[in-house]
Amino acid sequence: MRISHLVSERTKDVPQGANVKSHILLVRAGYIKQVSNGIYTLLPPAQRVSQKIQKIIREEMDNIGGQEVLFPVVMPREMWDKSGRYSSIGAEMLRFKDRTGRDMLLGMTHEEAAVHACQNIIKSYDQLPFMIYQIQTKYRDEARPRAGLIRVKEFTMKDGYSFHTSAEDLEKYYNEVYEAYNRIYTRIGMKNFISVKSDNGAMGGSYAHEFMLLTDIGEDSIVICPSCNARANMEVAVSKYDMPKFEDAPLKEVYTGKAKSIEEVCNFLKIQPNQTMKAVCYAVVGDNKKTVVAFVRGDKEVNEAKLKNVVGGEIVVKDLADTELVKGNIGAVGLKGDNLQIVFDKSLEGLCGLVTGANKEEYHLTGVNMTRDFAGVEYFDIVKVNEGELCPHCGKPLTIKRGIEIGNIFNLDTKYTKSMGMTVAMPDGSLINPIMGCYGIGVGRSLASVAEESADEKGLNWPMAIAPWQVYLCPLRNDDEIVANKAEELYKTLSSKFEVIYDDRKVSAGVKLTDSELMGIPVRVVISPRSLANNEAEITIRATGEKIMIALSELENKLTELCKI
């Protein structure tokens, strides 16, 4: 590829609002161009990286028996009504009507389409197990796109779906996919990635894992035990923590004035946050009347993913303006209402001497005794894990790191095959709903994650396996006839054996060298009047900065060695 003809532009300009390295560099190096908020065009260099990532994914999926398909982008409402997700998924799913007035949607995931594709084609147990997968562009109307390709609205994704006759068979295949994912991320050049237990979310099912790239710019919090290597996403992580003991006392209403936050109430009453019971209120999506009141210890934070699973539906923070609840003074004692669902966290179980709201302005209750005042209530784990709390497995302190989700695998159980009526006949003639697994990898996010992890202060730094080109041919002094002729000769010769981008521009040496580093091409070959006078070329290894002077006669052999994957 001649860089003079490349549909891409290098620039010094930082995209407005960008504060993530991969986003800045992918724009500056001419890999992506923003179309709208969360929507990008992949320019030729990025598309070449994406295609190489997809090739690796296909190879690994095919190696474990995957069969590639292509599901429709647009699906009718009826398909998603059967699974219940047309109404349970919120505004992130783009819904519209076709010209006949029929309700349609853009696929943000394809579980329903996978079942529909196999239904009535797969009829017998001896056709299972199998896995189908696709690599396709999807659309999710993400509320807060950020960081370039890391969180977008439109994205390319590999999603696969396996079908099984038993939980044991799924578990065996699930582990095969798990190992395939490890190979994929290693092959595309990721280094600091891990797998963690996660929440199934809108996918449903009984267990799941996420693959995460550990990085400070990640959105997800990952709870890790350095001692026994236990790991979980914050959404499902649990811990052991101290249960305080306070002196029991009679229930008493006390004046607290304008003090409403935990900090304000603690300062007013001269107590610690762990002696308070905090109320956080939520609305249930699709039920405007219902209010969920979650009570947790004052030093804890509600884990909304855990609470959602307890409630059994999507939740959002509640605006209390249209309720009788007294913001800042909500308490569990005497709290009643036909449209209230009260959930207590396990951090409160067995405590006494607590402080909570009195359900009226400027007053709180002291001396709350959970055993006495809430006899028979059920407690749930609905809080986030805090750094330093103890591992439930080995009892050692936990740490919390940040990460980017780069892939996920789910056990879907029979959520979709049962709701959509897919059955297969077993040897005894009985019919069962196949058990499903689901396996996703974000291609664009993987591209951006590799860029984020490997880039340095000079620019991108692609691993050889997914670099858009292997070699950056960089002649200095194109105005020199000898250099120009040799560059053309090398371009033709090397292009027959390697992926070469040829900087044929008549610009300064500084611009060429800077652009080669910004674009992150693994190997740079420089020729100049001085090097050619000695029948040599200069090779620079982008990852290490190492420079090698090599005889032109040995150039191909050296590049063969360096470009080996």
ChimeraX attribute file (.defattr): number of C-alpha atoms within 10 A of each C-alpha:
attribute: neighborCount
match mode: 1-to-1
recipient: residues
	/A:1	15
	/A:2	13
	/A:3	15
	/A:4	14
	/A:5	10
	/A:6	14
	/A:7	11
	/A:8	20
	/A:9	16
	/A:10	17
	/A:11	13
	/A:12	10
	/A:13	10
	/A:14	13
	/A:15	16
	/A:16	7
	/A:17	9
	/A:18	15
	/A:19	14
	/A:20	14
	/A:21	20
	/A:22	25
	/A:23	23
	/A:24	22
	/A:25	32
	/A:26	28
	/A:27	23
	/A:28	24
	/A:29	23
	/A:30	21
	/A:31	24
	/A:32	24
	/A:33	18
	/A:34	14
	/A:35	9
	/A:36	9
	/A:37	15
	/A:38	22
	/A:39	18
	/A:40	17
	/A:41	14
	/A:42	20
	/A:43	18
	/A:44	16
	/A:45	20
	/A:46	23
	/A:47	17
	/A:48	17
	/A:49	23
	/A:50	21
	/A:51	14
	/A:52	18
	/A:53	22
	/A:54	23
	/A:55	13
	/A:56	18
	/A:57	23
	/A:58	19
	/A:59	13
	/A:60	18
	/A:61	23
	/A:62	15
	/A:63	11
	/A:64	14
	/A:65	12
	/A:66	19
	/A:67	16
	/A:68	15
	/A:69	13
	/A:70	12
	/A:71	18
	/A:72	10
	/A:73	16
	/A:74	14
	/A:75	18
	/A:76	18
	/A:77	19
	/A:78	13
	/A:79	17
	/A:80	22
	/A:81	15
	/A:82	16
	/A:83	19
	/A:84	14
	/A:85	16
	/A:86	18
	/A:87	13
	/A:88	15
	/A:89	14
	/A:90	13
	/A:91	12
	/A:92	13
	/A:93	18
	/A:94	14
	/A:95	16
	/A:96	15
	/A:97	12
	/A:98	10
	/A:99	7
	/A:100	6
	/A:101	8
	/A:102	11
	/A:103	14
	/A:104	19
	/A:105	19
	/A:106	19
	/A:107	22
	/A:108	20
	/A:109	20
	/A:110	21
	/A:111	23
	/A:112	20
	/A:113	18
	/A:114	24
	/A:115	22
	/A:116	18
	/A:117	14
	/A:118	14
	/A:119	16
	/A:120	12
	/A:121	10
	/A:122	18
	/A:123	16
	/A:124	17
	/A:125	17
	/A:126	12
	/A:127	13
	/A:128	16
	/A:129	18
	/A:130	16
	/A:131	23
	/A:132	21
	/A:133	24
	/A:134	20
	/A:135	21
	/A:136	18
	/A:137	16
	/A:138	18
	/A:139	20
	/A:140	18
	/A:141	17
	/A:142	16
	/A:143	13
	/A:144	10
	/A:145	15
	/A:146	19
	/A:147	19
	/A:148	28
	/A:149	27
	/A:150	25
	/A:151	21
	/A:152	22
	/A:153	21
	/A:154	20
	/A:155	21
	/A:156	17
	/A:157	22
	/A:158	20
	/A:159	22
	/A:160	25
	/A:161	24
	/A:162	23
	/A:163	28
	/A:164	24
	/A:165	21
	/A:166	15
	/A:167	14
	/A:168	10
	/A:169	14
	/A:170	22
	/A:171	14
	/A:172	10
	/A:173	20
	/A:174	21
	/A:175	12
	/A:176	13
	/A:177	20
	/A:178	17
	/A:179	12
	/A:180	18
	/A:181	23
	/A:182	15
	/A:183	14
	/A:184	20
	/A:185	23
	/A:186	13
	/A:187	18
	/A:188	23
	/A:189	17
	/A:190	19
	/A:191	14
	/A:192	13
	/A:193	18
	/A:194	17
	/A:195	21
	/A:196	23
	/A:197	22
	/A:198	22
	/A:199	24
	/A:200	22
	/A:201	16
	/A:202	11
	/A:203	17
	/A:204	16
	/A:205	20
	/A:206	13
	/A:207	15
	/A:208	22
	/A:209	20
	/A:210	25
	/A:211	25
	/A:212	24
	/A:213	26
	/A:214	21
	/A:215	17
	/A:216	12
	/A:217	14
	/A:218	18
	/A:219	14
	/A:220	20
	/A:221	21
	/A:222	28
	/A:223	29
	/A:224	22
	/A:225	22
	/A:226	13
	/A:227	13
	/A:228	12
	/A:229	13
	/A:230	17
	/A:231	21
	/A:232	22
	/A:233	27
	/A:234	25
	/A:235	24
	/A:236	21
	/A:237	26
	/A:238	21
	/A:239	19
	/A:240	17
	/A:241	16
	/A:242	8
	/A:243	12
	/A:244	12
	/A:245	13
	/A:246	14
	/A:247	10
	/A:248	14
	/A:249	13
	/A:250	12
	/A:251	16
	/A:252	12
	/A:253	15
	/A:254	15
	/A:255	14
	/A:256	19
	/A:257	12
	/A:258	14
	/A:259	20
	/A:260	20
	/A:261	14
	/A:262	22
	/A:263	14
	/A:264	13
	/A:265	24
	/A:266	20
	/A:267	13
	/A:268	15
	/A:269	14
	/A:270	9
	/A:271	14
	/A:272	14
	/A:273	19
	/A:274	22
	/A:275	25
	/A:276	25
	/A:277	26
	/A:278	27
	/A:279	25
	/A:280	17
	/A:281	21
	/A:282	21
	/A:283	21
	/A:284	19
	/A:285	15
	/A:286	14
	/A:287	12
	/A:288	10
	/A:289	12
	/A:290	17
	/A:291	24
	/A:292	22
	/A:293	23
	/A:294	22
	/A:295	29
	/A:296	26
	/A:297	25
	/A:298	23
	/A:299	16
	/A:300	19
	/A:301	16
	/A:302	20
	/A:303	17
	/A:304	19
	/A:305	19
	/A:306	21
	/A:307	23
	/A:308	17
	/A:309	15
	/A:310	13
	/A:311	14
	/A:312	10
	/A:313	17
	/A:314	21
	/A:315	21
	/A:316	13
	/A:317	13
	/A:318	18
	/A:319	12
	/A:320	14
	/A:321	9
	/A:322	8
	/A:323	11
	/A:324	10
	/A:325	17
	/A:326	16
	/A:327	19
	/A:328	24
	/A:329	24
	/A:330	25
	/A:331	22
	/A:332	24
	/A:333	17
	/A:334	10
	/A:335	13
	/A:336	10
	/A:337	11
	/A:338	8
	/A:339	12
	/A:340	15
	/A:341	15
	/A:342	19
	/A:343	23
	/A:344	22
	/A:345	20
	/A:346	16
	/A:347	24
	/A:348	24
	/A:349	19
	/A:350	14
	/A:351	20
	/A:352	23
	/A:353	19
	/A:354	26
	/A:355	30
	/A:356	28
	/A:357	28
	/A:358	24
	/A:359	21
	/A:360	15
	/A:361	18
	/A:362	17
	/A:363	21
	/A:364	24
	/A:365	24
	/A:366	23
	/A:367	20
	/A:368	25
	/A:369	24
	/A:370	19
	/A:371	14
	/A:372	11
	/A:373	15
	/A:374	16
	/A:375	9
	/A:376	9
	/A:377	12
	/A:378	12
	/A:379	14
	/A:380	16
	/A:381	19
	/A:382	28
	/A:383	27
	/A:384	21
	/A:385	28
	/A:386	21
	/A:387	14
	/A:388	15
	/A:389	17
	/A:390	20
	/A:391	26
	/A:392	16
	/A:393	14
	/A:394	12
	/A:395	15
	/A:396	16
	/A:397	19
	/A:398	23
	/A:399	18
	/A:400	19
	/A:401	16
	/A:402	18
	/A:403	22
	/A:404	24
	/A:405	26
	/A:406	24
	/A:407	23
	/A:408	23
	/A:409	26
	/A:410	24
	/A:411	25
	/A:412	24
	/A:413	23
	/A:414	21
	/A:415	19
	/A:416	26
	/A:417	26
	/A:418	17
	/A:419	15
	/A:420	20
	/A:421	14
	/A:422	20
	/A:423	19
	/A:424	23
	/A:425	17
	/A:426	14
	/A:427	10
	/A:428	6
	/A:429	9
	/A:430	9
	/A:431	15
	/A:432	19
	/A:433	22
	/A:434	27
	/A:435	23
	/A:436	28
	/A:437	26
	/A:438	25
	/A:439	23
	/A:440	22
	/A:441	24
	/A:442	23
	/A:443	25
	/A:444	25
	/A:445	23
	/A:446	24
	/A:447	25
	/A:448	23
	/A:449	25
	/A:450	22
	/A:451	24
	/A:452	23
	/A:453	20
	/A:454	18
	/A:455	21
	/A:456	16
	/A:457	9
	/A:458	15
	/A:459	25
	/A:460	29
	/A:461	24
	/A:462	26
	/A:463	22
	/A:464	21
	/A:465	19
	/A:466	24
	/A:467	24
	/A:468	26
	/A:469	23
	/A:470	24
	/A:471	27
	/A:472	28
	/A:473	26
	/A:474	25
	/A:475	27
	/A:476	25
	/A:477	18
	/A:478	23
	/A:479	11
	/A:480	12
	/A:481	11
	/A:482	14
	/A:483	20
	/A:484	19
	/A:485	12
	/A:486	15
	/A:487	23
	/A:488	14
	/A:489	11
	/A:490	18
	/A:491	20
	/A:492	11
	/A:493	12
	/A:494	16
	/A:495	14
	/A:496	9
	/A:497	11
	/A:498	16
	/A:499	16
	/A:500	23
	/A:501	23
	/A:502	22
	/A:503	25
	/A:504	21
	/A:505	17
	/A:506	14
	/A:507	13
	/A:508	11
	/A:509	16
	/A:510	10
	/A:511	12
	/A:512	21
	/A:513	17
	/A:514	13
	/A:515	21
	/A:516	26
	/A:517	24
	/A:518	23
	/A:519	26
	/A:520	28
	/A:521	26
	/A:522	26
	/A:523	24
	/A:524	25
	/A:525	21
	/A:526	22
	/A:527	26
	/A:528	22
	/A:529	18
	/A:530	12
	/A:531	17
	/A:532	17
	/A:533	11
	/A:534	11
	/A:535	13
	/A:536	21
	/A:537	25
	/A:538	19
	/A:539	24
	/A:540	19
	/A:541	16
	/A:542	21
	/A:543	19
	/A:544	9
	/A:545	11
	/A:546	9
	/A:547	13
	/A:548	14
	/A:549	14
	/A:550	17
	/A:551	16
	/A:552	18
	/A:553	11
	/A:554	11
	/A:555	18
	/A:556	16
	/A:557	10
	/A:558	15
	/A:559	19
	/A:560	12
	/A:561	9
	/A:562	15
	/A:563	15
	/A:564	9
	/A:565	10
